[in-house]
Amino acid sequence: MFSKRRVAIAAFFVLTVGFVYLNLSGKAPGIQNFVELGDQENLGGPGNEPHPLSIEALREGEYPGSDIAIEQTLSPGSNYQRYIASYKSEGLKIYGLLTVPNGSPTAESGWPAIVFNHGYISPSVYKTTEKYVIYQDAFARAGYVTFKSDFRGHGNSEGTATGGYGTNDYTIDVLNAVSTIKKYSQVDPNRIGMWGHSMGGHITLEAMVVGRDIKAGVIWAGVTGSYSDLFERWRRSPIPGNTSLTRQRGRWRQELSSKYGTPEQNPDFWEALSATSYLSDISGPLQLHHGAADSSVPIEFSQNLESQLKEAGKDVELFVYNGDDHNLSKNLSLALTRSVDFFDKHLKEGGE
């Protein structure tokens, strides 16, 4: 009896050791795998799912958009119609300013289109028909359908305005806007460009490395640095009279660094968030504009992006405006003319 008991204990010991060995050798799920995953999560390393803010997470998403709905007819432009329109993004109703050239498209496939991405405007004062209207007008008069999304939480758009850097919400709204404008009967889905200013430049760059629909992009004074640059070298100016919103706007830095470490401590994590890590996949040529006296966004962001795109063998050009500000107010007409000419070259030549 004693002998049998010793045999049973020995057999149990052998099985236990074997199970632990399999776990530690990575051949079966177990303690070490759990510890490794836990450590990786704490350090922001690779896990089963990409971080929600990462480019890979954006690439894994689905952006079906919707049919565009005309909500209100506005007074027309010189040779185009103006509407407040809406579409769906993650179940939210998002509004925007839509312009459509008069008459029939000059090409059977439809009009070329430009999706506009506005810069930061406090959601509490944002209005669909204010700001950027003169920018859209330049492209609308040149024979483009244009659509400026209000982004969630702006104007009458549903949802919460979460900011352009701590979440991908606005980029998701824009990717759904692209899918929506592709479905619009008067648009050629193969001739879509994108224009972005400041925060909208950040969104434009993300959209162009995530999908293939944007054939050409123009960025003015874009926040186009890597996430390491944004963390270490850039802070937006305080919002006058609103210290709580100022603090909230930059909270993403503290939240990410406390959980995943700083860019110096965990560079792989921060690179995974950055569109600049994926420039070899950009969907089309890019034109950059920046004022040398811009006090809101450093000109180095545009200069570095130009260098990085050239190193990747991509088509890029940069225009620097000496003495000009964040809005290129001293060279507005010239910058708009250059932007229209750029889109004409890449979206119209050979297509009409």
C-alpha positions in Angstrom: 0.0 0.0 0.0 2.8 2.4 1.0 4.6 1.6 -2.3 1.6 2.4 -4.4 1.2 5.7 -2.6 4.8 6.6 -3.4 4.2 5.7 -7.0 1.1 7.9 -7.2 3.0 10.8 -5.6 5.9 10.4 -8.0 3.5 10.3 -11.0 1.8 13.5 -9.8 5.1 15.2 -9.4 6.2 14.2 -12.9 3.0 15.5 -14.4 3.2 18.8 -12.5 6.8 19.4 -13.6 5.9 18.6 -17.2 2.9 21.0 -17.1 5.1 23.8 -15.7 7.8 23.1 -18.3 5.3 23.4 -21.1 4.1 26.7 -19.7 7.5 28.2 -19.2 8.8 27.0 -22.6 5.9 28.9 -24.3 4.3 25.7 -25.6 1.1 26.2 -23.7 -0.6 29.1 -22.1 0.5 29.6 -18.6 2.1 31.7 -15.9 5.0 33.1 -17.9 2.9 34.1 -20.8 0.5 35.9 -18.5 3.4 37.7 -16.8 4.9 38.7 -20.2 1.7 40.0 -21.5 1.1 41.9 -18.3 4.6 43.5 -18.5 4.1 44.3 -22.1 0.8 46.0 -21.4 2.4 48.1 -18.7 5.2 49.1 -21.0 2.9 49.7 -24.0 4.5 46.8 -25.9 2.8 44.5 -28.5 -0.3 42.7 -27.2 -3.2 40.9 -28.9 -4.7 44.2 -30.0 -3.0 47.4 -31.2 -3.5 50.4 -29.1 -6.6 52.3 -30.0 -4.6 55.4 -30.9 -2.2 53.6 -33.2 -2.1 53.7 -37.0 -2.6 49.9 -37.0 -5.8 50.3 -35.1 -7.0 52.8 -37.6 -6.1 50.4 -40.4 -8.1 47.6 -38.8 -11.2 49.8 -38.5 -14.2 49.9 -40.9 -15.4 53.3 -42.3 -18.5 52.7 -44.4 -19.8 56.3 -44.1 -23.3 56.7 -45.4 -25.4 58.4 -48.1 -25.0 62.1 -47.7 -28.1 63.9 -46.6 -28.9 67.6 -47.5 -30.1 69.3 -44.3 -30.3 72.9 -45.5 -29.7 74.8 -48.8 -27.6 77.9 -48.3 -27.1 81.0 -50.5 -25.1 79.9 -53.6 -21.5 80.8 -54.4 -20.4 82.4 -57.7 -20.7 79.2 -59.7 -21.6 76.5 -57.2 -24.3 75.5 -54.7 -23.8 75.4 -51.0 -25.5 73.1 -48.5 -25.3 72.0 -44.9 -25.2 68.2 -45.2 -24.8 65.3 -42.8 -23.5 61.8 -42.8 -22.9 59.0 -40.3 -19.7 58.1 -38.4 -19.8 55.3 -35.8 -23.5 55.8 -35.5 -23.2 59.6 -34.9 -24.8 62.2 -37.1 -22.0 64.5 -38.3 -22.7 67.7 -40.1 -20.6 69.6 -42.6 -20.4 72.2 -45.4 -20.9 70.8 -48.9 -20.3 72.7 -52.1 -21.3 71.4 -55.6 -20.4 73.0 -58.9 -23.2 74.2 -61.1 -24.2 72.2 -64.1 -23.1 68.7 -65.1 -19.7 67.3 -64.4 -17.1 68.0 -67.1 -16.1 64.3 -67.0 -18.5 61.4 -67.2 -17.1 59.9 -64.1 -18.1 63.0 -62.0 -16.5 66.0 -60.3 -13.2 65.7 -58.5 -13.7 66.2 -54.7 -11.7 67.7 -51.8 -12.4 66.8 -48.2 -11.5 69.7 -45.9 -10.1 69.2 -42.4 -10.3 72.3 -40.3 -7.9 73.2 -37.6 -8.6 73.6 -33.9 -11.6 75.8 -33.1 -13.1 75.6 -29.6 -16.1 73.3 -30.0 -18.2 75.8 -27.9 -17.9 78.5 -30.6 -17.6 76.4 -33.8 -20.1 77.0 -36.5 -20.4 75.2 -39.8 -20.6 78.3 -41.9 -17.9 80.3 -40.2 -14.1 79.9 -40.7 -12.5 78.2 -43.7 -15.4 79.4 -46.0 -13.0 81.4 -48.1 -10.7 78.4 -48.4 -13.5 76.2 -49.7 -14.6 78.9 -52.0 -11.3 78.9 -53.9 -11.6 75.2 -54.7 -15.4 75.3 -55.3 -14.9 78.0 -57.9 -12.2 75.9 -59.5 -14.7 73.0 -60.2 -14.4 70.8 -57.2 -17.0 69.3 -54.9 -15.8 70.2 -51.4 -16.9 68.8 -48.1 -15.8 70.1 -44.7 -16.7 67.8 -41.8 -17.6 69.5 -38.5 -16.2 66.5 -36.5 -18.1 65.1 -33.6 -19.1 67.5 -30.9 -18.6 70.5 -33.2 -21.6 72.7 -34.3 -24.7 70.4 -34.4 -22.7 67.2 -34.8 -23.5 64.5 -32.3 -21.0 63.0 -30.0 -18.3 64.5 -27.7 -15.4 66.6 -28.9 -12.4 64.6 -27.7 -9.6 66.5 -29.4 -7.4 65.6 -32.3 -4.4 64.0 -30.6 -5.5 61.9 -27.6 -8.0 59.9 -29.6 -8.5 58.9 -33.3 -12.1 60.1 -33.2 -11.8 63.0 -35.6 -9.7 60.9 -38.1 -12.4 58.2 -37.9 -15.0 60.9 -38.8 -12.9 62.0 -41.7 -12.4 58.5 -43.0 -16.2 58.1 -42.9 -16.6 61.4 -44.7 -14.3 60.1 -47.5 -16.4 57.0 -47.9 -19.5 59.1 -47.9 -18.3 61.5 -50.5 -17.2 58.6 -52.7 -20.9 57.5 -52.8 -22.2 60.9 -53.8 -23.6 60.6 -57.3 -21.8 63.7 -58.7 -18.4 62.7 -57.5 -15.7 60.7 -59.2 -14.6 58.2 -56.4 -11.2 57.9 -58.0 -10.4 61.6 -57.9 -10.5 62.6 -54.2 -8.1 65.0 -52.6 -7.7 66.2 -49.0 -6.8 69.6 -47.5 -5.9 70.2 -43.9 -4.9 73.1 -41.7 -3.0 72.8 -38.4 -4.8 70.0 -36.5 -6.5 69.1 -39.8 -3.0 68.6 -41.2 -2.4 65.9 -38.6 -5.7 64.2 -39.6 -4.9 64.5 -43.3 -1.5 62.8 -42.8 -3.1 60.0 -40.8 -5.9 59.5 -43.4 -3.3 59.3 -46.2 -1.3 56.5 -44.5 -4.3 54.5 -43.4 -6.3 54.3 -46.7 -5.7 54.5 -50.4 -8.6 56.8 -51.4 -6.8 60.1 -51.1 -5.0 60.7 -54.4 -3.3 64.0 -53.3 -3.1 66.1 -50.2 -2.3 69.7 -49.2 -1.4 70.7 -45.6 -1.1 74.2 -44.3 0.8 74.7 -41.0 0.2 71.1 -40.1 0.8 69.4 -36.8 2.7 66.7 -38.7 5.4 65.9 -36.2 5.7 62.4 -34.7 4.0 61.7 -31.4 7.4 62.0 -29.8 7.6 65.5 -31.2 4.2 66.3 -30.0 5.0 65.0 -26.5 8.5 66.6 -26.2 8.5 69.7 -28.4 5.0 71.1 -28.8 2.4 72.7 -26.6 -0.6 74.7 -27.9 -1.1 78.2 -26.6 -3.5 78.5 -23.6 -7.2 79.1 -24.4 -7.9 82.6 -23.1 -10.2 82.6 -20.1 -10.6 78.8 -20.0 -7.9 77.1 -17.9 -9.9 73.9 -17.5 -10.2 73.3 -21.3 -6.5 74.1 -21.7 -5.6 71.4 -19.2 -8.0 68.9 -20.7 -6.6 69.5 -24.2 -3.1 68.3 -23.3 -4.2 65.5 -20.8 -3.4 62.8 -23.3 0.4 63.3 -22.8 0.1 62.6 -19.0 -2.3 59.7 -19.5 -0.2 58.0 -22.1 3.2 58.6 -20.4 2.0 57.4 -17.0 0.7 54.1 -18.5 3.3 53.4 -21.3 6.3 55.5 -20.4 7.8 58.5 -22.2 9.1 58.3 -25.8 12.6 57.9 -24.4 11.5 55.0 -22.2 9.3 53.3 -24.7 10.0 54.5 -28.3 8.3 51.6 -30.0 4.9 52.5 -28.5 5.1 56.2 -29.5 6.3 55.3 -33.0 3.3 53.1 -33.5 1.0 56.1 -32.9 2.8 58.3 -35.5 1.8 58.6 -39.1 5.4 59.6 -39.8 6.4 56.0 -39.1 4.3 54.9 -42.1 5.2 57.4 -44.8 6.2 54.6 -47.2 2.5 53.8 -47.4 1.2 57.3 -48.1 -1.5 57.3 -50.7 -0.5 60.2 -52.9 1.7 63.3 -53.4 1.7 66.0 -50.7 2.1 69.8 -50.9 3.1 71.6 -47.7 2.7 75.3 -46.8 4.1 77.0 -43.6 4.6 80.5 -42.4 8.2 81.1 -41.1 6.7 83.3 -38.3 4.1 80.8 -37.2 3.9 80.9 -33.4 1.3 78.1 -33.1 3.0 75.2 -34.9 6.8 75.0 -35.4 7.9 75.2 -39.1 10.2 72.3 -38.3 7.2 70.0 -38.5 6.8 70.7 -42.2 10.5 70.8 -42.9 11.1 67.5 -41.2 8.1 65.9 -43.0 9.4 67.1 -46.3 12.8 65.5 -45.6 11.2 62.2 -44.4 9.0 62.0 -47.5 11.9 62.6 -49.8 13.9 59.9 -48.0 11.0 57.6 -48.6 11.0 58.4 -52.3 7.7 60.2 -52.2 6.4 63.2 -54.2 6.4 66.3 -51.9 6.9 70.0 -52.1 7.2 72.6 -49.4 6.4 76.4 -49.6 7.8 78.6 -46.9 6.3 82.1 -46.4 8.8 84.4 -44.7 7.3 86.6 -42.1 3.9 84.9 -42.3 1.7 83.5 -39.6 -0.2 80.4 -38.8 -3.0 81.2 -41.2 -0.8 82.5 -44.0 -2.8 85.7 -43.9 -0.1 87.7 -45.8 0.1 85.2 -48.6 -3.4 83.8 -48.6 -4.2 84.3 -52.3 -0.8 82.9 -53.4 -1.1 79.8 -51.1 -4.6 79.1 -52.4 -3.5 79.5 -56.0 -0.7 77.1 -55.5 -3.0 74.6 -53.7 -5.6 74.7 -56.5 -2.9 74.2 -59.1 -1.5 71.2 -57.2 -4.9 69.6 -57.1 -5.6 70.4 -60.7 -2.3 68.6 -61.6 -3.1 65.5 -59.7 -6.9 65.2 -59.8 -7.8 66.8 -63.1 -5.1 66.4 -65.7 -5.8 63.3 -67.7 -9.2 62.8 -66.0 -11.3 65.3 -67.9 
